[in-house]
């Protein structure tokens, strides 16, 4: 298996609770004596004699999840497996195993798909081979030739789609009988993500090979080798292991796609107190320390987006509001103060997501807005991390390290406002002609270590995606930011300061270290961390410094919330 950085135990534990506490698994508490005995053992955390678990921490969480699920089943009135609510977004159904049987229960997505009198295998979209195995298994169940431990994986015609099927015991007026549960597994099989998940679960190479064979072939009953894999991972059974691994593989493969720029992170919108709508993106984990990322003026969310797997692994819950005029956020109104508009936007996001003491993570020009926020926000923040901060665009000597379109853009921003729309069009054309790395390359010194490191990074899809997002409104966001930046850092120095860490590169030509040191004299709570080998691209070439600073601020503020 790969030696890449594995998932954190926190990720695995969260996935255990997510995949165990589901109403479609209430059948573990009903009817069949063998099932009831297994459920009691599971909830107590004990295991049958002869079955060893080599992951006691994960085993304890599986047991705790089963205990919580049992409590939910009790509160719901101990529903029969064919009677509990199917009101969820997951796709599952409970099929009668009799010759003329139909659907006994189904989630809403499944019920919509299987209506219309179509044969069940066809409605599920099973391949012909999988449909034959489905029919064969139902026949075996009718003859009593099955085990309660049976788990089937059946392939569907959709790309990478498969169903997990297992027997379920029901009781009625005529006595006990057997149905079959079919659950559509989430996501497709992704080899790179699967290797990292297997490593996080402590699976060995033979376990991984058995898992890979089962998932890639989906040819019916799973190999008994997976029982040993389940024991090694602390899972109560093969079905629970497969469900957990499918969830984690899907989650991690989506994280990798986001980090590579193959897809944008999930997004939403909210309105501020004046009714202006803003777009924001979600990165990182679903729970944990809240972080608000304040982007720079041109490369947007790219430097943070590429860290999506690490953000989830470290337990940071990140929100990225697009400032006014960027992405899908409404532009500034004529004469509107950009500082006031930003503070309103941030207050609205904090209220919309009910964020408690978020950390502000700022990049380049976003640091100016971060300092504004710590001073003016009504809601308290846990601290501020500013990366490669740039607080001003006024001194012309600041642009001496730039050339071409970058020099024109900087000079226009500092001195010639009427040129900005034309310069934005020229800048967009330059990016299309020379490639999305142009913006970053122009900020580095030739023959520098940073330039060499930049050329080794595969950033084109990520940068292209982010730059297109930032050009949606023809540069309205950039022009709005310029209004504030012309006033310089003094307008943003907070009257009250938060715990702050400024991470800066000693080779940064656009925001020299001396200028940052001078600005920080007005921030007694601030700490400056310098990387001598980094320049303007510190976030890209030394991301571990950023993540370490974020962890330090989070820990100093009392940990995750």
ZAVEXPA-171665 format. One record per residue: y, x, z of N, C-alpha, C in turn; residue in one letter. Coordinates in steps of 0.02 Angstrom, whole numbers, plus 50000, padded with zeros to 5 digits. Last residue first. Example, Ala and Ser with C-alpha at 12.3 -4.5 7.8 and 13.67 -1.06 7.14 Angstrom:
% residues 2
498885064250354499475068450357500025064550394S 497165066050390497755061550390498355066050390A 
//
This chain:
% residues 561
511864930750936511964924050963511644919050918X 511474947450991511444942050942511564935350975X 512584957351097511974955851060512054949851016X 513764960751157513304956651195512694954551157X 514544969251089514834962651102514354958151140X 513764980251066514304980851115514604974151134X 512934975450964512654976951030513194977251083X 513884974250860513504968350883513224969450953X 514294987450845514784982250864514424976150892X 513054993250806513414995550866513904990250891X 512754986650686512304985950744512664987950809X 513814991350609513744984150621513294982850681X 513535004950605514155002650637514114995250654X 512325004150532512335006850601512955004650638X 512774999250410512314995150450512284997650523X 513565010150368513855003450377513424999250423X 512635020150356513185021050403513515014350419X 511815015450255511535015850323512085016850375X 512505016950136512505010250168512235010450240X 513135027550055512895028450123512885021850161X 513475022549930513065028649933512805030150003X 514195010449949513645010949900513185016849913X 515155012950044514725007050054514115007450007X 515865023949989515445024850048514945019150057X 516695026349880516075022449871515605022949930X 517735034749907517895027649902517265023349900X 516655046249981517335044849960517445037349960X 515655057450082515795051050049516525050650029X 515475068750156515215068750088515405062550049X 515975066050283516305071150243516085070950170X 516295051350358515755054650321516085059550272X 516915046450515517045049550450516415052750422X 517495033450611516895037350595516965039950524X 518585028550737518535030850667517915035150660X 518905013950829518545020350827518455022250754X 520185004450914519815006450854519495013350861X 521005000651013520294999051022519865001550964X 522305003550971522005007751024521255006451033X 523085004050835522495000250856522115004250908X 524065012150786524275005750814523705001350838X 523375022350730523745023750792523995017450825X 522845018550611522445017050670522805018750735X 523715023550516523715016350528523365014750594X 523385037150519524055035050538524075027650555X 522075036850472522205039150540522885036850564X 522345032650342521955028250386522065030250459X 523025043650292523365037150294523005032350341X 522055053650301522665054350340523035047650347X 521115049650207520935049350278521565049750322X 521755039950071521635046250106521515045350181X 521235030249965521455028750033521315034950075X 520915037149850521355031349845521635029249913X 520035047249883520685049149854521175043349851X 518905051550003519225045649973519925047449949X 518185061050069518385062550000518725056649966X 517805055850190518285061350191518545063150121X 517685038450211517465044450177517995049750175X 517445028650360517835030950304517555037450275X 517415014950461516965019950431517295022150365X 518015009450609518225010850540517795016550513X 517724997150723517465003450697517685004050625X 518424988450864518404989850792518094996650778X 518754974950966518364981150961518244982550887X 520374968350923519674967650940519344974450937X 522054965850981521554969450942520854968050968X 523494956550951522934957750996522374960850955X 524264958850842524594958650907524074959350962X 523714969550709523614963850754524004964550819X 524514973150561524334975950626524294970350678X 524964967850443524314965650467524124968550535X 526154973250407526134965950414525484963550445X 525824986550391526204984650451526194977150461X 525174988850269524774987950330525174985250388X 526044980050134525744985650170525424983850235X 526594971750044526944972150108526654977850152X 525744971949940526384975249930526764976049996X 524694964149986524614971349988525274975049976X 525104951049961525054953450030525044961050032X 525104950549821525704948349858525694951149929X 523804953949787524334958849775524964957049815X 523074942349805523014947749855523594952749849X 523434935349689523624932749754523594938049808X 522854943249591523574942649592523824939849658X 521504941349625521794948049627522554947649632X 521374927549598521284930149666521594937049674X 521584926849460522054923449506521994926049577X 520794931949358521134936749402521624933549450X 520224921149291520684925449256521074930249300X 519274915049368519934911749363520464916449333X 518184923849360518114916849340518784913449328X 518054936649401518514935549345518514928149322X 517104936949498517794938249519518294937249463X 515944934749426516144929949477516884930749494X 515894946549353515984940149318516224934749366X 515644955449457516284955849421516414949449381X 514354951749497514904951149544515574951249509X 513604954449380513594947849410514204946749455X 513854968149365514044963449311514084956349339X 513284973349481514004973849470514244968949418X 511924970249458512264967949519513024967949509X 511604976849339511554969549344511944966749403X 511964990949378512284987149323512204979649330X 511414999449471511884994349495512144989649441X 510455010849523510385005549472510794999549494X 511055027149555510955020249578510915015449519X 511395039449508510685038349523510535031049542X 512745039649499512375039449436511635038249447X 513095041049635513225034749600512805034249537X 512795054349658512395049249691512485042549657X 513795060449581513085061649565512645056349596X 514935056049649514835054149579514095055049559X 514715062449773514725055149769514615052649698X 514855075749743514195073349765514155065749758X 515855078349594515765077149666515055074749681X 516125079849463515735085049494515645084149570X 517605070049481517105073249438516765078949476X 517765058149611517975064549582517415067249537X 517895040249591517575046349615517845052449580X 518365029049532518595030349601518285036649630X 517775027549411518465029749411518735031249481X 516525022249447516565029149424517275031849427X 516825008949477516615013449530516705020749509X 517205003849351517645003049409517475008049464X 516065006549272516715009749259517165009549319X 514924999649285515015005149332515695008549324X 514864990249180515104988049246515204993649297X 515514996849023514984995249071515254993949140X 516444998348924516195004448955515645003149006X 516664984948882516564990348834516214996348865X 516834977048994516334975048944516164980848898X 517854984149056517204983449090516664981549040X 518874982348962518624989048976517944988849010X 519084968648973518834971348910518544978348921X 519604968049102518974964549086518664967349023X 520794975249081520284977749128519604974549114X 521484966848996521294973548973520734976449016X 521644955949084521274955049022521034961748995X 522434962149181521784959549199521354958449138X 523594964949107523174970449130522484968149151X 524074952049091523874955849032523414961549053X 524344948549227523874944649186523614948449125X 525284959549267524604958849295524134954549252X 526584960749227526074963849185525364962149206X 527384955349325527304951449264526774954249218X 527414965349427527014959249436526884955549370X 527404980949449527604976749392527184970449391X 526994988549565527684988549543527874983049493X 525644987649605526144990249652526864988749631X 524974982649496524924979049560525474981149607X 525284992449402525524985649392525514981749457X 524585003249460525315003649454525614996649444X 523264998449450523545000149515524305000249512X 523134996849310523034991149356523374992549423X 523365010049265523815004649245523764998649292X 522255016549323522935018549341523435013049324X 521205009749259521255009449332521965011249355X 521355012949124521505006149146521585005649221X 521715030249154521585024649108521795017949136X 521365035749323521555036749253521435030449214X 521725042149490521475037249442521695039149372X 522315050449581521615051749565521335047049513X 523565045149601523515051349562522795052949543X 523915034249673523515033049613523385039349573X 524745037849776524075035549794523625034949734X 525975039849726525545045749731524825043949749X 526565027149740526285029149675525835035149679X 526245016849879526465023549858526165025549791X 525625003049884526325004449869526475011549845X 524534996749926524524998849856525225001049835X 523564997650079524204997350043524104999549971X 522364999250144522844994550172523474993550130X 520705001050133521305002450093521814997150111X 519225008050205519805003550208520375005950164X 517815010150209518235012950156518885008950150X 517544996150309517215001350269517675003550212X 517644990450472518014991250410517734997250372X 517144978650583516904984750550517254985150482X 517614971050734517764972150664517474978750641X 517084957950848517314964550830517414965050755X 516924944850881516574949850922516814956850907X 518344933850893517854937550854517544942950898X 518874917150939518774924250954518254927450908X 519964906650845519274907850869519194915350883X 521204907750793521144904350857520454905650888X 521794922550713521284917350720521304914350790X 522724933150712522954926250705522434920750716X 522104945650731522744944150764522884936750766X 520974945950656520904947450727521544945650766X 521544943350528521124938350561521074939650636X 522214955150495522584948850501522194943850543X 521114963650485521614964750539522044958550550X 520514957850372520164958050435520634959050494X 521444960250273521334953250293520954952950359X 521274974050265521934971250280521874964150305X 519954975050227520134977250294520824974550314X 519854971750094519674966550143519854968450214X 520064983050020520644978950037520494973350086X 518574989450081519184991150044519774986750067X 517784976850175517704982250126518364983150088X 517254971650338517764971850285517634977750239X 516584960250444516404966250406516844966450344X 516774953650601517094953950535516904960650503X 515614944250694515874950950678516184950650609X 515944928750781515684932650725515984939650724X 515884919050895516054926050900515744930150843X 514974906950819515194909150885515274916650885X 515204894750696515074901750711515374903650779X 515054882350624515004882750697514824889850719X 515324880850493514664883650509514554884450585X 516604875050500516094872150457515394874450477X 517314884150582517174877350605516604874150567X 517324895250498517044895850565516874889050594X 517994889850387517304892150380516974892550449X 519264887150442518864881650416518124883650409X 519704899950473519614895050527519164889350504X 519804904950342519314907750388519184903150447X 520834897050288520174897150257519644899550306X 521904900450370521664893450368520954893250340X 522014913950335521834912150404521584905050407X 522384912650198521754915950217521544913950287X 523624906350205523074903050169522404906050190X 524374915950274524254909550305523664905950273X 524334926150174524074927350241523914920850276X 524974920750062524254922350059523944923550127X 526014906950062525924913450094525174915150093X 526464899249909526074899149970525974906249997X 527124898749787527524899949847527134900149912X 525934888249718526554892049706526954892649771X 524344890249799524874886149771525494890449762X 522954900549755523534899349796524024894649761X 521464892149690521974897349691522544895549739X 519904887949769520534885749738521054891249742X 518414896849732518924894949781519584893249746X 517384901749654517524894649651518034892249702X 518084917649626517494913349620517684906049612X 519734917749696519124921349678518534916449673X 520734909549741520784911949673520194916149650X 520574914449909520884909649862520984912949793X 519024923049940519724921649952520014917349896X 517464917149977517864919649921518594917949935X 516564921750122517034917150090517404920650033X 515034924550167515504928150124515984923150091X 514074927450310514444922450271514984926250231X 512494932150377513124934050346513424928450303X 511654936850510511764930550474512464930950443X 510514949650539511224947850531511274941650486X 509254955850562509444949650597510174947950594X 508724966350495509104967850555509354961750592X 508144959750386507714963550431508074964950497X 509284954650321508794950050351508364953750403X 509874966650283510244961950325509774957050359X 508894971950199509054975350262509434970750310X 508914963050089508304963850130508444967050198X 510344964450049510064958250074509414959250114X 511114974449996510804975750061510454969550089X 511764970149885511194974549874510824976249939X 512834963149942512274959349913511664963749903X 513774972849973513404969550027512784966050000X 514264976949849514014981949897513604978949954X 514594963949783514054968349760513814973249814X 515634955449804515104955249853514544960249838X 516984964749732516724958549762516164959449812X 517714973749660516984973949653516624968749695X 519094969849686518814970049618518054970149616X 519544969049818519924965549766519574965349699X 518294965949946518864969549918519164965549860X 517834953150069517734957350010518374960849989X 517234951450222517874950750188517884955750131X 515934942850297516104948550253516754946950216X 515504939050457515914936650401516134942750361X 514024936150547514474941150518514854937850461X 513104931550691513494929650632513984935150612X 511514936850738512224938250747512614936150684X 510334923450702510534930050724511284930750731X 509514915450561509764915550630509964922650648X 509234918350432509444911450447509724910850518X 509914934250369509424929950401509694922950414X 510794937850215510464939850277509964934650302X 512084926650154511644932350149511304933650216X 512954914550065512554915950126512074921750112X 514634911950008513944913849997513614915350064X 515854899249970515604904750011514864905849996X 517374892449907516664893949897516464899549945X 518504879749961518324886749953517574887349944X 519824867849936519114869549941519004876949927X 521114861250034520924865849981520204868149990X 521534853650141521124850350089520914854850032X 522144859950242522584857150191522204853750135X 521114864850318521504859450347521984856350297X 519824867750191520234869650249520664863750271X 518124863950148518844862650139519224864850201X 516754872450068517054869150126517794868150110X 515174875649987515904874849987516124871450052X 513914888249953514144881549973514894881249968X 512454897449897513174896449908513314889249928X 511254910749898511424903649907512164902849922X 511644924749786511424921949850511574914449852X 511124925549613511634925549664511344922949730X 509904936649539510134929949556510674930549610X 509804949749511509444945149466509634937849480X 510314959449592510774955849549510434951349499X 509494965149684509514968349618510004964949570X 509604956549792509834963449799509904967049732X 508984945049741509694944949758509974952049760X 507674949949731508024947549671508784947249682X 507394952549865507414958149817507774956149754X 507414939449916507884944549941507954950349892X 506334934049847507004931449834507544936349858X 505334941549908505444942349836506124939549816X 505424936850040505604943850025505714944949950X 505034923350026505674925150056505894932150036X 503744924849970504264921249934504964923049960X 503134931950074503184934950007503724931549967X 503224922550178503564928950183503644932450116X 502424911950126503124910850146503514917350147X 501204918450107501554915450050502284914350065X 500894921850240501014927050191501384924350131X 500724908950298501224913650323501404918850271X 499664903950223500294900250224500864904950247X 498674913150253498904912450184499584909050182X 498534910950393498724917550367499004916950296X 498134897650399498764899650431499004906350404X 496904898650333497434894450305498114896450334X 496164906950418496354909350352496924905250322X 496784906450590496314905150536496584907550470X 497684911350685497114907250707496594905850653X 498164928650670498214921650646497604917750669X 498174942050695498284937650752498324930350733X 497834950550595498534948650598498684943950656X 496464951750611496864957750619497604955950628X 496054938750580495954941350648496414947350661X 496364938650444496704933950490496644936350562X 495474948250396496194949450390496584944950438X 494274941750419494414947950457495154949550454X 494444931550327494374929850398494514936050441X 494444937650205495094935650232495044933350304X 493124939150172493484945050197494164943250228X 492714927650113492634928050186492974934250216X 493844921849989493354926750011493324926950087X 494124904249962494354911149972493784915350000X 493604893449833493544895549902493734902849909X 494604895449687494204891049730494194893549801X 495354905249623494764902549589494324898149634X 496524913449620496544906349640495954902549609X 496884926549580496374922749543496404915349556X 497904930749664497984931649592497474927649552X 497454927549793498074924749768498134925249692X 496224934649805496244927349816496874924249784X 496604947849779496104944549736496154936949742X 497504949849885497744950249816497254946649769X 496624948949995497174944249987497414943949915X 495794959849970495504953149973496044947849964X 496764970049976496404968949914496084962049913X 497144969150111497634967750058497284966349992X 495964972850174496244966150186496724964250130X 495824986150128495324981050109495574973950120X 497044991650191496964991150119496424986250097X 497544981050332497294987250302497174986150227X 498974973550408498364973050368498184979850338X 500114972050485499604976850507498954976350468X 501144964750440500624961050477500074965650502X 501874973950368502184971050428501664967550471X 501004975750260501134981350306501414978750372X 501114963450198500464965550225500544971150275X 502464964150158502244959050206501594961050238X 502414974550066502824975350126502624970250179X 501574968949969501374975150003501774976150068X 502324957949926501694956849962501464963049999X 503384963749857503524960149919502884959249960X 502654969249749503064973549793503194970149860X 502024957549692501634963049719502044967349768X 502164941049718502584946649699502294952849733X 501734925049674501464931249701501864937049674X 503054912949702502534916049662502304922449696X 503394898649813503534904749776502944907349737X 502334890949930503024892349910503074898849871X 500964880249885501234886249917501914888049888X 500654863649912500894868449863501214874249900X 499194857749987499884859949998500084864749942X 498064845150015498294849849963499034851449975X 496714840050113497424841350111497564846450056X 495494827750100495664834650082496424835250077X 494484819050223494964819350168495114826650153X 493064811350292493414817550275493884816450216X 492794800750437492684802750368493164808450352X 492124791450573492474797250548492314798450474X 492154773150566491954779650593492354785250561X 492704761850515492014763350495491764769950522X 493994762050560493544756850587492814758350570X 494244780050566494444773250550493944768350580X 494834796550560494414791550593494694784750577X 494694812350473495034806150488494554801450524X 494874829650450494464824350478494904818350496X 495084838850303495414835750361494984829950385X 494884854250211494634847650234494994845350297X 496144861050100495694861650158495464854750179X 497084871149985496714864950000496224866150057X 498534876549913498074877949967497744871449987X 498944879449743498864874749798498364877349849X 500194888249646499514887249671499524882449730X 501094896049513501024890449560500304889649581X 501414905549416501274907849484501144902349534X 502104893349318502074900649327501984902449400X 501034878849314501694881949323501624889349338X 499714875049322499954877549258500644880649262X 498884881449471499214876149431499504879349368X 497394886149558497964887949515498224881749478X 496924884749725496854882049658497484883349617X 496024890049858496644891349822496534889349750X 495294882850004495284883949932495984885649907X 494374885150147495054885550120494984887050045X 493344879050278493444880150206494194880450189X 493044875850407493444881950396493584883350323X 492204865450404492894863950423493344869950414X 491184866150257491344868550323492064866750339X 489984855850167490614859550174490694861950245X 489174844350119489024851350107489674855550108X 489294830950120489284834250184489144841750179X 489474824750003488774826050021488724829250090X 490854824649998490504818150002489774819050024X 491074838349982491304834950044490934828350052X 490584840249853490264843649909490454840349975X 491534832749782490824830749781490444833949839X 492664840349806492644833449831491924830949832X 492274851849735492344852149807492334845149837X 492264847549602491644850049633491694849949709X 493614844349584493104839049579492464841249612X 494154857349598494374851949641493854846349642X 493554863749491493374865949559493584860749610X 494184857049385493444856749392493244858649463X 495494860949408495324853849412494574852949421X 495404874649382495554872449450495384865149459X 495144874249243494644877349288494764875049360X 496324868149199495684864749189495154867549236X 497624868949325497304871249264496624867749257X 498574855249391498054860249397497814862549329X 499584845849409499704851149361499184856649365X 499464834749483499624840849519499764846549472X 499054825949384499704824949415499934831049454X 497784830949360498284831349307498984830549336X 497134828149481497204835049458497734835949404X 497324813449482497644817849530497684825049506X 497764804149336497244807349376497564812749420X 499094792249345498814798449316498284801249363X 499784781449397499084780549378498754786649347X 501064783449444500984781849373500264781449351X 501404797449555501404790349538501274789449464X 501534810649589500854808149575500834800649561X 502884813749614502544816949558501874813649540X 503274806549725503634805449662503244808249602X 502424811949821502354804949803502704803449736X 502914825049831502244823849803502174816649780X 504184822949889504124826149824503444825049791X 503764816050012504164812749960504134816249893X 502024819050051502744820250060503124816850004X 500724807050081501044812150040501764813050061X 499114799550101499774801050127500074806650084X 498054796050020498114792950086498804793950117X 497724792749854498154796449900498224792649965X 496024788149825496694789749800497074793849851X 494294786749772494834787549820495494789349787X 493104784449713493674780649687494294781449731X 492324793349789492314793549715492924790049686X 493254800549930492764796049899492834795949823X 494234808049988493704811749954493184807149921X 495974805649975495334802749994494784806149954X 497184818250009496784814549959496134811949990X 498784820950051498134820050082497724815550037X 499984833149997499684826449995498994826650027X 501584841449982500894841050006500644833850000X 502984850749968502524846749926501834847049957X 504464849050072503864852650049503414847950009X 505474841450124505564844050056504954847750029X 504964825950205505144833050206505194835450134X 504244813650263504944814650248505124822050256X 503034808050291503054813050238503764814750218X 502464804550454502984804150404502954809750354X 500724800050476501354803250496501834803550437X 499524794450432500074789950449500724793450467X 498414802050416498604798050359499224793850371X 498254807750543498464811950486498674808050424X 499034797350667498444798650626498664802950567X 500174803250795500014799750732499374802150699X 500654803350935499994805650913499774802350848X 502004800550952501514795250963500824796950939X 502884810850945502864806450886502354800750894X 502594817851060503214813951058503224809050999X 501394824051017501384819351073502004814851071X 501904832250917501404827150899501364821850954X 502704840650993503014836250942502544830650922X 501714847051066502214843051101502554838251053X 501054853750963500694848751002501174844151039X 502064862750926501854857550879501474851950914X 502094870851038502684866951021502504861250974X 500804876251026500984872451086501584868051072X 500904883250908500434877650911500584873150971X 501834892950948502014888250895501564882150896X 501054899751041501654896251065501874891051013X 500094905250956499894900651009500484896451034X 500884913550877500494908250845500314902950898X 501324922050979501814917750945501454912150907X 500144928551013500494924651064500994919951032X 499874935150892499414930050917499754925550968X 500904944350892500904939050842500444933450863X 500454952051002501124949051002501154943250952X 499154956550967499254951851024499934948551024X 498284960050847499004959250849499184954350904X 496924959450843497224966150849497984965850848X 495714949650917496364949550884496684956450895X 494004945350895494514949850922495164949250882X 492794934650937493344935350889493904939450920X 491884933551041491684937350982492224938250931X 492364917351092492034923651107491824927051042X 493934910851030493214910251041492904917151054X 495444914451122495054914451061494324913651077X 496964907651194496304910751199495944910251132X 498114900451179498164907651164497494911151171X 498134887051192498094890851254498184898351242X 498164882551062498744881251103498744885351167X 496874886751021497474889450988498084888551033X 496024879151100496014886451106496654889451078X 496374866551052496484868151123496494875651134X 495964867650920496674866650935496834868351007X 494594868850934494974874450905495704873750922X 494314856150986494164862051025494564868051001X 494704848250879495044847450943494934853550987X 493774852250782494484853450771494864853250837X 492604847450843492674854550830493404856450819X 492864833550849492784837450911492874844950899X 494094825550752493484829450752493424833850814X 495454818550803494784816050786494204820950797X 496804830450800496504823750795495754823850784X 497544841950791497494838950857497094832350856X 497634845850661497274850350705497184847350775X 498454836850596497734835350598497354840050644X 499734841350586499554837750647498804836450652X 500224847150473499674850650507499494847450574X 501284840250429500674839650389500084843550418X 502314843950518501924837850531501294837250489X 502384860750574502484856050519502044849850529X 502454874750631502694868450660502894863750603X 502044885750552501564882450597501794875550619X 503084891050479502484888750442501974885150486X 504054894050576504234889950518503604887150484X 503374902550662503594896050686503764891350628X 503174913350571502614910050606502804903150629X 504464917250538504054913950487503444910550518X 504864923350656505224917350633504814913650582X 503964934250654503924929150707504274922750686X 504414941350542503734938650544503674933150595X 505704944950583505604940950523504924937650524X 505404952750697505784946550704505714942050643X 504794963850643504374959150680504734952450690X 505394966850476505434967450549504964962450581X 504514974250338504894968850368504904969850443X 504624991950295504284985650305504764980350333X 505105002750166505255000050232504974993150239X 503695008950071504385006550078504475003350147X 502465013250039502745016250099503465013950111X 501205001449984501825005349975502075007950042X 499405004250000500005000050000500625004450000X 
//
